[in-house]
Amino acid sequence: MNAPTAIHTAARDDNVKRFFNIIAGERDALSRFLRQHPRPDIAEVIALIARQNQPIIVTGIGKSGHIASKVAATFSSLDIAAFSLNAAEAAHGDLGVVQPGSVVIMLSNSGSTEEIVRLVPFMRARHCTMVAIVGNKASPLARASDHLILAEVDEEACPLGMAPTSSSTLHLAIGDALAIAVSRSRGLTREDFLRQHPAGLLGRQMILVKSLMRQGGDLPTVQAGTPLLEMLAIMSAKRMGAACVVGEDDHLLGLVVDGDVRRYLQQGDGLAEATAASVMQARPRTIHESATLGDALRLRKSAGTGWLVMLVVDHSGHLKGMLHAQDVFG
């Protein structure tokens, strides 16, 4: 190995070491906070926020302002109304979001930053309850607060000891933990959470299966005695790669997918006399028509395998429709 290559490798290894040292430093800040139990002030803050009807206000400046935005977003995603207030903009009109009697969560590592300390009299004038998450219990913000969550760090993970790293990570963890603890206290359900996320796959999980399923004339249905060749023609015409085998009153008997037909043919059994009953799966996976797409996805996960189609039935086992993977995943 020549000298330049060795130098390059050493520098790369040093960078990787620094990378993990930063993460370890932030981890240590979290560990220190966890060792400070019991903390009755936290129980009081959770109960305070859980009782609120007004939106929660989360405020900070600089990096703490960015954390405040994330914490407010976490509260909102858990069905707890919250706004982020930039401390620098508050005195220029943004104080309008603070309603009388609001709970205001104030983030500051030093607890002495001018922009956030000068908000205190305005919050008092609005009869707000101030919750300070700060790293210095002797600071002006800590002394002025109604509830204090002390978030001390020995040092920032930044090698210069200047960039907010350990402190901002700790504030974020405390804010997220408060939001989740309050949501549990309020009895938030999975359905409540999904209602706050109408876009993307998360939101789609609340959609009822019956609104997505193919039904009526779009269904490839056959009888148990339907000849195999006729069934294949129906499967091709409906373009679902499957056929539902039904009896009287559309009572579900089984399911046939392309793979079932291939396996049957590989056995070398006669093709002319084969029927749908010869190749069908007698106990196919089904889901009730009142279920949600989220229920279907969890059923898929529990089965440990993917599915092309899922049959939708009523309480009596009658076929109501078919959910195709393409309808779910696009």
C-alpha positions as CSV (number, residue, x, y, z in Angstrom):
1,M,0.0,0.0,0.0
2,N,1.5,3.4,-1.0
3,A,1.6,6.3,1.4
4,P,-1.3,8.4,-0.1
5,T,-3.6,5.4,0.0
6,A,-2.7,4.7,3.7
7,I,-3.3,8.4,4.6
8,H,-6.7,8.3,2.8
9,T,-7.7,5.1,4.6
10,A,-6.7,6.5,8.0
11,A,-8.7,9.7,7.4
12,R,-11.7,7.7,6.3
13,D,-11.5,5.6,9.4
14,D,-11.2,8.7,11.6
15,N,-14.4,10.2,10.0
16,V,-16.3,7.0,10.7
17,K,-15.1,7.0,14.3
18,R,-16.2,10.6,14.7
19,F,-19.6,9.8,13.2
20,F,-20.3,7.1,15.8
21,N,-18.9,9.2,18.6
22,I,-21.5,11.9,17.8
23,I,-24.3,9.4,18.1
24,A,-22.8,8.0,21.3
25,G,-22.7,11.5,22.7
26,E,-26.4,12.0,22.0
27,R,-27.2,8.6,23.4
28,D,-25.4,9.5,26.6
29,A,-27.5,12.7,27.0
30,L,-30.7,10.5,26.8
31,S,-29.2,8.0,29.2
32,R,-28.5,10.8,31.8
33,F,-32.0,12.1,31.5
34,L,-33.4,8.5,32.0
35,R,-31.4,8.1,35.2
36,Q,-33.2,11.1,36.8
37,H,-36.4,9.3,37.7
38,P,-38.7,9.6,39.5
39,R,-39.9,12.9,38.0
40,P,-43.3,14.0,39.4
41,D,-43.2,17.2,37.3
42,I,-43.5,15.1,34.1
43,A,-46.6,13.4,35.4
44,E,-48.1,16.8,36.2
45,V,-47.3,18.1,32.7
46,I,-48.9,15.0,31.0
47,A,-52.1,15.4,33.0
48,L,-52.1,19.2,32.3
49,I,-51.8,18.8,28.5
50,A,-54.3,15.9,28.5
51,R,-57.0,18.2,30.1
52,Q,-56.5,20.9,27.5
53,N,-59.1,21.9,24.9
54,Q,-57.0,24.7,23.6
55,P,-54.3,24.0,21.0
56,I,-50.9,23.4,22.5
57,I,-48.2,26.0,21.6
58,V,-44.6,24.8,21.3
59,T,-42.0,27.6,20.9
60,G,-38.3,28.0,20.5
61,I,-35.6,29.8,18.5
62,G,-32.8,28.6,16.3
63,K,-32.3,24.8,16.5
64,S,-34.8,24.7,19.4
65,G,-37.3,26.4,17.0
66,H,-36.9,23.5,14.5
67,I,-37.4,21.0,17.3
68,A,-40.5,22.9,18.4
69,S,-41.9,22.5,14.9
70,K,-41.3,18.7,15.0
71,V,-42.8,18.4,18.5
72,A,-45.9,20.3,17.5
73,A,-46.3,18.1,14.4
74,T,-46.1,15.0,16.6
75,F,-48.8,16.3,18.8
76,S,-51.0,17.1,15.8
77,S,-50.5,13.7,14.3
78,L,-51.7,12.2,17.5
79,D,-55.0,14.1,17.4
80,I,-53.8,16.8,19.8
81,A,-54.1,20.2,18.3
82,A,-50.8,22.0,18.4
83,F,-49.0,25.0,16.8
84,S,-45.4,25.8,16.5
85,L,-44.5,29.5,17.4
86,N,-41.2,31.0,16.2
87,A,-40.1,33.0,19.2
88,A,-38.5,35.7,17.0
89,E,-41.7,36.2,15.0
90,A,-44.0,36.1,18.0
91,A,-43.6,39.8,18.8
92,H,-44.3,40.7,15.2
93,G,-47.9,39.4,15.1
94,D,-47.6,35.7,15.5
95,L,-48.7,35.8,19.1
96,G,-52.2,35.7,17.7
97,V,-52.1,31.9,17.8
98,V,-51.7,31.9,21.5
99,Q,-55.2,31.7,23.0
100,P,-56.0,32.8,26.6
101,G,-55.3,29.8,28.9
102,S,-53.1,27.9,26.4
103,V,-50.4,25.5,27.5
104,V,-47.1,26.8,26.1
105,I,-44.1,24.5,25.9
106,M,-41.0,26.5,25.7
107,L,-37.7,24.9,24.5
108,S,-34.3,26.4,25.3
109,N,-31.1,24.8,26.3
110,S,-29.7,27.8,28.1
111,G,-33.0,29.1,29.2
112,S,-31.6,32.6,28.8
113,T,-32.1,33.3,25.1
114,E,-33.5,36.8,24.7
115,E,-36.2,36.0,22.1
116,I,-37.8,33.4,24.2
117,V,-37.4,35.0,27.6
118,R,-39.1,38.1,26.5
119,L,-42.2,36.1,25.6
120,V,-42.8,35.3,29.3
121,P,-44.8,38.6,30.2
122,F,-46.9,38.1,27.1
123,M,-47.8,34.6,28.1
124,R,-48.6,35.8,31.6
125,A,-50.9,38.4,30.2
126,R,-52.8,35.7,28.4
127,H,-53.0,33.5,31.5
128,C,-51.1,30.8,29.8
129,T,-49.5,27.9,31.6
130,M,-45.8,27.7,30.7
131,V,-43.9,24.4,30.6
132,A,-40.1,25.0,30.2
133,I,-37.9,22.3,28.8
134,V,-34.5,23.8,29.6
135,G,-30.9,22.7,30.4
136,N,-30.3,25.2,33.2
137,K,-32.6,25.2,36.3
138,A,-31.2,28.6,37.4
139,S,-32.0,30.3,34.1
140,P,-34.7,33.1,33.7
141,L,-37.0,30.8,31.7
142,A,-36.7,28.0,34.3
143,R,-37.5,30.3,37.2
144,A,-40.5,31.9,35.3
145,S,-42.1,28.7,34.2
146,D,-45.1,27.0,35.9
147,H,-43.7,23.5,35.2
148,L,-40.0,22.7,34.6
149,I,-38.7,19.7,32.8
150,L,-34.9,19.9,33.4
151,A,-33.0,18.6,30.3
152,E,-29.4,19.0,31.3
153,V,-26.6,17.7,29.1
154,D,-23.0,17.3,30.2
155,E,-21.8,18.6,26.9
156,E,-22.9,18.8,23.3
157,A,-21.9,15.9,21.0
158,C,-20.4,18.4,18.7
159,P,-16.5,18.3,19.1
160,L,-16.5,22.1,19.4
161,G,-19.1,21.9,22.2
162,M,-21.1,24.6,20.4
163,A,-23.6,23.1,17.8
164,P,-26.8,22.0,19.4
165,T,-26.7,18.2,19.1
166,S,-27.1,16.4,22.4
167,S,-29.4,19.1,23.8
168,S,-31.6,19.3,20.7
169,T,-31.9,15.5,20.5
170,L,-32.9,15.4,24.2
171,H,-35.5,18.1,23.6
172,L,-36.9,16.2,20.7
173,A,-37.1,12.9,22.6
174,I,-38.9,14.7,25.6
175,G,-41.4,16.4,23.3
176,D,-42.2,13.2,21.4
177,A,-42.6,11.3,24.7
178,L,-44.9,13.9,26.1
179,A,-47.1,13.8,22.9
180,I,-47.3,10.0,23.0
181,A,-48.0,9.9,26.7
182,V,-50.8,12.4,26.4
183,S,-52.3,10.6,23.4
184,R,-52.3,7.3,25.5
185,S,-53.9,9.2,28.4
186,R,-56.6,10.4,26.1
187,G,-57.2,6.9,24.7
188,L,-56.1,7.5,21.2
189,T,-56.8,4.5,18.9
190,R,-55.1,3.3,15.8
191,E,-58.1,4.6,13.8
192,D,-57.8,8.0,15.4
193,F,-54.2,8.2,14.3
194,L,-55.0,7.1,10.7
195,R,-57.6,9.8,10.5
196,Q,-54.9,12.4,10.8
197,H,-53.0,10.8,7.9
198,P,-55.4,10.7,5.0
199,A,-52.7,10.7,2.3
200,G,-50.5,7.8,1.2
201,L,-50.7,4.2,2.3
202,L,-51.3,5.2,6.0
203,G,-54.5,7.1,5.1
204,R,-55.6,4.4,2.7
205,Q,-55.7,1.9,5.6
206,M,-58.9,3.5,6.8
207,I,-60.7,2.8,3.4
208,L,-63.3,0.0,3.7
209,V,-62.5,-3.1,1.7
210,K,-65.9,-3.1,0.1
211,S,-65.2,0.3,-1.5
212,L,-62.1,-1.2,-3.3
213,M,-63.2,-4.7,-4.1
214,R,-64.2,-5.8,-7.5
215,Q,-67.8,-7.2,-7.5
216,G,-70.7,-8.1,-9.7
217,G,-70.0,-8.6,-13.3
218,D,-66.3,-7.9,-12.8
219,L,-65.8,-11.0,-10.7
220,P,-64.4,-14.2,-12.3
221,T,-66.8,-16.7,-10.8
222,V,-67.3,-20.3,-11.7
223,Q,-69.1,-23.4,-10.4
224,A,-67.4,-26.4,-8.9
225,G,-68.2,-28.4,-12.0
226,T,-67.0,-25.8,-14.5
227,P,-64.6,-27.5,-17.0
228,L,-61.0,-26.3,-16.5
229,L,-60.7,-25.0,-20.1
230,E,-63.9,-22.9,-19.6
231,M,-62.6,-21.6,-16.3
232,L,-59.3,-20.6,-17.9
233,A,-61.2,-18.6,-20.5
234,I,-63.1,-16.8,-17.8
235,M,-59.9,-16.0,-15.8
236,S,-58.4,-14.6,-19.0
237,A,-61.4,-12.4,-19.8
238,K,-61.6,-10.9,-16.3
239,R,-57.8,-10.3,-16.1
240,M,-57.4,-11.1,-12.4
241,G,-55.3,-14.2,-12.6
242,A,-57.8,-16.0,-10.4
243,A,-61.3,-17.4,-10.3
244,C,-63.8,-17.8,-7.4
245,V,-65.5,-21.1,-7.1
246,V,-69.0,-20.7,-5.7
247,G,-72.1,-22.9,-5.0
248,E,-75.7,-22.0,-4.3
249,D,-76.4,-18.4,-3.5
250,D,-72.8,-17.5,-4.2
251,H,-71.6,-19.5,-1.2
252,L,-67.8,-19.5,-1.4
253,L,-66.3,-23.0,-2.1
254,G,-62.8,-22.2,-3.2
255,L,-60.3,-20.2,-5.1
256,V,-58.2,-20.9,-8.2
257,V,-55.1,-18.9,-9.2
258,D,-52.8,-19.4,-12.1
259,G,-50.3,-21.3,-10.0
260,D,-53.0,-23.9,-9.0
261,V,-53.6,-24.7,-12.7
262,R,-49.9,-25.0,-13.4
263,R,-49.3,-27.4,-10.5
264,Y,-52.3,-29.5,-11.6
265,L,-51.0,-29.8,-15.2
266,Q,-47.5,-30.7,-13.9
267,Q,-49.0,-33.7,-12.2
268,G,-50.0,-35.1,-15.6
269,D,-53.6,-35.6,-14.8
270,G,-56.2,-35.5,-17.5
271,L,-57.1,-32.1,-18.9
272,A,-60.4,-32.9,-20.6
273,E,-62.2,-34.1,-17.5
274,A,-60.7,-31.5,-15.1
275,T,-63.0,-29.1,-13.4
276,A,-62.7,-26.1,-11.1
277,A,-63.1,-28.3,-8.1
278,S,-60.1,-30.4,-9.3
279,V,-57.7,-27.5,-8.9
280,M,-59.2,-25.1,-6.4
281,Q,-57.9,-24.2,-2.9
282,A,-60.7,-25.3,-0.6
283,R,-59.9,-22.9,2.2
284,P,-58.8,-19.6,0.6
285,R,-57.9,-16.6,2.6
286,T,-61.0,-14.3,3.1
287,I,-61.8,-11.0,4.8
288,H,-65.2,-9.6,5.8
289,E,-66.8,-6.8,3.7
290,S,-66.8,-4.4,6.7
291,A,-63.0,-4.7,7.2
292,T,-60.6,-1.9,6.3
293,L,-57.6,-2.0,3.9
294,G,-55.5,-1.9,7.1
295,D,-57.1,-5.1,8.2
296,A,-56.3,-6.7,4.8
297,L,-52.6,-5.6,5.1
298,R,-52.3,-7.0,8.6
299,L,-53.8,-10.3,7.4
300,R,-51.2,-10.3,4.6
301,K,-48.4,-9.7,7.1
302,S,-49.6,-12.4,9.5
303,A,-49.7,-14.9,6.7
304,G,-46.0,-14.4,6.0
305,T,-46.5,-14.4,2.2
306,G,-47.9,-12.0,-0.3
307,W,-51.3,-12.4,-2.0
308,L,-52.6,-11.8,-5.5
309,V,-56.2,-11.7,-4.5
310,M,-58.2,-11.8,-1.3
311,L,-61.8,-12.9,-1.3
312,V,-64.4,-10.7,0.5
313,V,-67.3,-12.5,2.2
314,D,-70.3,-11.7,4.4
315,H,-70.9,-13.3,7.8
316,S,-72.5,-16.3,6.1
317,G,-69.6,-17.1,3.9
318,H,-71.2,-15.8,0.7
319,L,-68.9,-14.2,-1.8
320,K,-69.3,-10.4,-2.0
321,G,-66.2,-9.4,-3.9
322,M,-62.5,-9.8,-4.6
323,L,-59.6,-7.5,-3.5
324,H,-56.8,-7.6,-6.0
325,A,-53.2,-6.6,-5.0
326,Q,-53.2,-4.1,-7.8
327,D,-56.1,-2.3,-6.2
328,V,-54.1,-2.0,-3.0
329,F,-50.6,-1.3,-4.1
330,G,-51.2,0.2,-7.5
